[in-house]
């Protein structure tokens, strides 16, 4: 809880800090990477940095956290904190790195806001930062303990035992631990980080959802090649497509992620678009293996059937459930039984009462589906989502 004195100061200065937060985070990252170039090379996503996405996410999360402290002093924004902590854990972030961030973030605040940062203002925002940082450190410590790893030491070598070309731009990599030890447990819907060494020596990291059921001895990730042109965007996916074959090894983190299928007998909606189908495949397989009897609605949107990665598995696993239906929407070349156009829940049979919804795909798709779900009476608490990349939705 923010102290009474700091609450008053943060409430008074939040408009000014909020208005300048974009400039502050821009300067923060510039200072951070000048002092620690290894962080941009080996930890932060260079594609997201080049596009400005990580700056937007950081700015939004700081402002959202401070606003929550002021407006809801008796609660904590655990949804936001858990999502950030899972991402941090998958990267191996440690307590010590929060002090590094603090140093450069507050230097940026002072540089941007100047004389407005009085000792009282600095102390109040320092309290905000450490409330958020310490909350994240505590959650991350629990996540590391659950995976039985030392804080930050999340990496293992995995051997690629198979590669499947799903579409022109999507390939599935089948994986087993290189040391022969059992694979770590995970929950349907979670992801792993994959770290590769690029031609310039950078060790870049990206997250990919596990598309197999939690009990599978062979894990799989399906990677969509991102056509980033001359930007860093897509450098890891292109490296994997160009260089990784069966017999190679990959450096992979323990599994994390807060979009997980609840152990429940409730009806389920699994709605995805594009490569967002991957966590849904894991959920579908888990539902089938666990003998789920309640209704399951499967909705997927894509450019065309040829672009729909894992399309056959998507339909096959749906067919293994006792009460499930798959509804595929394509912008072009829809086949018999499919629908043409954007995903539209209103064009489908009504959802069963008590449905829990899980969404994954581009932000516009998930926003549109969420609006339709709310209009149909699905409670916001029963709508869960996963964003590939910085969570601009939550930060906004």
N, C-alpha and C positions, 0 to 999 in steps of 0.2 A: 504494500500500500504506500502510495506517495504521501509524504508528510504534509500536514496542513499548510505550512508556510510555502513549500514548494508547489503545492497544488494551485495556490493563488497566483504564484509567479508564472507557472506554466500556462495557466488559463489566460493570463494577460498577454503573454508573449507568443502563444501558439499561432495566432494569425500571422505575425511577422516571420516566425520560423517556418511556418507552413508555406508562406509565399516564396521564401528563399530556399526551401529544402532542395529543389532541383539544382540550383547553383551550388549549394553546399555539398551535395553528393558528387557532383561533377568535379569539384575541387578536391574533395576527399579522395576519390579514386586516383586522381592525378598525383597527389602527394604520396598516397600509399604505394603506388607502383613505382614511383621514383625512388622511394626509400627501400622498397622490397620488390624488385622486378621479378623475383622468383615466384611471387604469388600470382602474377598475371601469367607467367609462363607455365606454372605447374599446378595451379589450384583453380583460379577463376576461369570461366568460360570466355575465351577471347571473342567468340562470335557475339555473345550477349553484350560484352563490353563495347564492341565496335558499333552495335546497333542501339546502344543506350538502354537496353531492356533491364539490365541489372541495376543501373542507376535509378530507373523509375521504381523498381520493386523495393529497393532499399529506402528511397525517399518515402514511398507510400507506407511501408511498414513502420518506420519511425513515427511518422505523423499519426498513423492509426493507433499505435500503442499509446502515444502521449494523449491522444484524444480520449481513448478508453479510460486511462487512469483518471482523467479529469471528470468525465461524464459518468463513469460507472466505478467509483472508488472501491466498492466492496467486492468486485469480481475481477477476474483476470482473463484476457483474450486468449484462452487456451487453444482455440482452433488455429489461430494465426501462429502462435508460438510452437505448437506441435508440428505444423507443416514445415516451418523454418528449421526446427530442430532435426527432423527426419532428413531433410536435405543436407544439413551440416554434418550429421552423423555419417551419411553416405560418402561424404568428402573427407572424413577424418579430421574435422575441425576440433581444436583443443582449447582449453580454458585460456592458455597463454595468448592465443591469437586475439582474444577480445581486448586485451590491454593494448595491443598494436593498433587495432581498429579505433579504440578510444583516443589514442594519441593523435591520430591524423584526422579523425572526424571532428574533434573539438578544436583543433588548429584551423580547420576549414570553417567552422562556425564563427570563430573569432575573426578570421580574415574577411568573411562575407558580411557579417553584421556589425563589425567594428565596435564603436563605443557603446552600442546598445547592449553588448554583453558585459553587464556589470558583474561584480563578484556574486551578487545574489542570483542573477539570471544564470550564470555559469554553474552555480551550485545546484540550482533546481534542475537544469537539464542534465547535469552529471548524475543526479539521483535517478532521473528517468532512464538514462542509458544503462546504469548498473542494475536497476530493477529488471530491465529487459534482458541484459546480458546474463545476469545470474540465474534468471528463470530458464533461459535457454541452456546454460551450462548444466543445470540440474536435470533437465529433461534429457539432454544428450548423454549425461552420465548414466541415466537409467537405460537408455537405448543401447549404449555400449555394453552395460552389464547383462542385458537380456541376450545379447549375441555372444557373451562370454569373451569379449575382446578388451584389450587395454584401450583406454581413451585415445582415439585417433588412429589406432593400429587396426584398420578394418580390411586390409588388402590381403588377397590370396591369389595364387596362380591357378588358373583353370585351363584345361585343355579343350580345344575345339575338336569334337568328335564327328561333327557333321555340319554341312552348309547346304541350305536349300534356297534356291532362287524362287521367291514367292511371286514377285512381279518384276517389271523392268528395273524398278528403283528400290525394291525391298528384298532383303535377304535374312534368313533365319540362321542363327549360329547356335548349334547344340553343344552343351558344355558339361564337363564333369570336373571335379577338383583334381588338379594335377598330382597331388600327393596321395591320392587314393583314399583319403579320409572321407567320412560322411559329409554330405553337403549341409550347410546350415539351414535350419528351419526358416520358413517364411510364411506369410499369410497371403492368400489370394488377393492380387491387386498391387502388391509391392514391386519395387524396382531395385536394380543394382546400379552402381557406378562402374563404368569401364574406363580404364586409363590406358592411353596408348602413347608411344613415343613417336613424334612426328619428325619430318625431315630436318627441321631446324633445331631439333633437340628438345623442344617443348614436350612436356608430359601432360597433355590435355585430358580432361575428364568429361564424360557425358553420362546421363542417366538413361537407362532403358528398362522398361517393364518386363518382368518375367511372365512368359505367356503359357507356362505349363502349370499343372496343379501342384500344390505344396508338397505332396508326397512323391513326386516324380524323382527318380534317381538322376535323370538327365534333365538339366535345366535348359531353357531356350530364351533367347532375346531376338526379336525381329527388328532390324535396323533399316530405317528409310533413309536413302541417300538424299542429302540436302544439297541442292544446287546453289551454292553460295557465290559463285563467280569469283571475283578477286578478293572477297572479304573472308575473314576467318570462319564465318558461318558455314557449317558443313564440313569442316576440315577433319573431324573425327569420323563421321559417317562415311565420307569418301575414302579415308584411310582404311577403314574396316572392309569396305566393298572391294577396294583395289588390292589389298595385301593379305587379308586373313583367310586362311583355308583350313580344312581338316588337318589336324596334326600340329597346328600352331598353338601357342599359349597366349592367354590374355590375363591381364591384371584386373581383378574384379573385387568389388567391395562386398561386405556383408549386405544382406537385403534390408531395405528400409522403405518407408512410405506410409502415409496415414490414410490413403484410400484403400480400405480393406473391407472385405466382405464380412458382414456381421454374422456370427453364428446364430441363426434365427430361422424360424419356420415361416416368416413373413413372405408375402409376394415380393418379387424383385423386378426392377427395370434396369437393364444394362444398355445404355445409350452411348454410342461412340461415333466418331467420324475420322476418316483417314487412318493413320497409324495408331490412333487412340483405341483401336480395337484390341491391342495386345493385352492390357490388364483384364479386359472383358473375357478373353479366351481362358485365362487362368481361373477367373471366377466361374465361368460356365463349366469347366472341367471339374472344379471342386464341387459345384452344386450337383453335377451328375454323379460323382463318386460318393457323395454323402447321402444320396437318395432323396434330394429335396423334392417335396410333393406340391408345394404351393405354386401358383401361377408365376411364370417368368416371361416377361416381354423383352425381346431382344430387338434393338433398333440400331441400324448402322447407316451412315451416309458417306458416300464417296463420289469421286469423279465418274467412275465407270466400273463395271465388274472386273475389268482387266487391272484396274488400279487397287482393287480391294484385296489387300494382303490377308492371307489366311481365310479367304472366303469359304473354301470347302470345309475347313475346320469349324468356322463360325456356324455354318448350317448343320454340320454333323453333330456337334456338341449340343446344339439346341435340340436336335432330334432325340437325344438320349434322355432328355428330361421328361417327367411324367406329364407336365402341363406347361408347355412352352411354345412360343411362336416367334419366328424371325421375320422382321420387316426391313428389307434393304431398299434404300433410296439412292438412285444414281442420277447425276446430272445429264448423262448421255448413255446410250447403248443399253438401257435397262432390258433385262431378259424377262421371259414370261414368269409371272409370279412376283416380280420386283416392281418398284414404283419409280416413276420419273419425277425428278425435282428434288428440292431440299427436304430434309426430315421434317415431318409434320405429325406430331402426336395426335392432333385433333382429327386426323384422317384415319386413325386406327381404332380398334375396339377399346372401350373404356378400360382404364387400369383397375385392377382389383383393389378393393379397399385395404388400406394399411400397407400399400406398396412402398418399399424402400428403393430409392433411385440412385444409381451410380453412373456418373457421366465422365467421359474422357474424350478430348478432341480440341480443336481450335476454340478460342474464347468466344467468338461470335456464335458458334454452334451451341456451346454449353449455355450461354446466356439465353439464347432463344428457347432451348429445351427447358431450362429452369423456369422461364416465364410461363410456358405452357403448363408445366407441372403445378406451379403455384395457382394458376387460373383453374386447374382441375381439382384443387383442394388438397394437394399433397403438401404436408407441412414442410417448412424450410429446413427443419432439423432432420428430415428424412431424405434430403437431397445432398449427395456427396459427390465430390469431383476431384479430378487430377489434372493438373496443368503440366505439360512438358515445357520446362524452362522456367524462368522467373515468374512468380505468381502475381501477375499484374491485376488480376481480378480481385484477389484478396486485398492487395495493397490499395486498390482504389476504393 
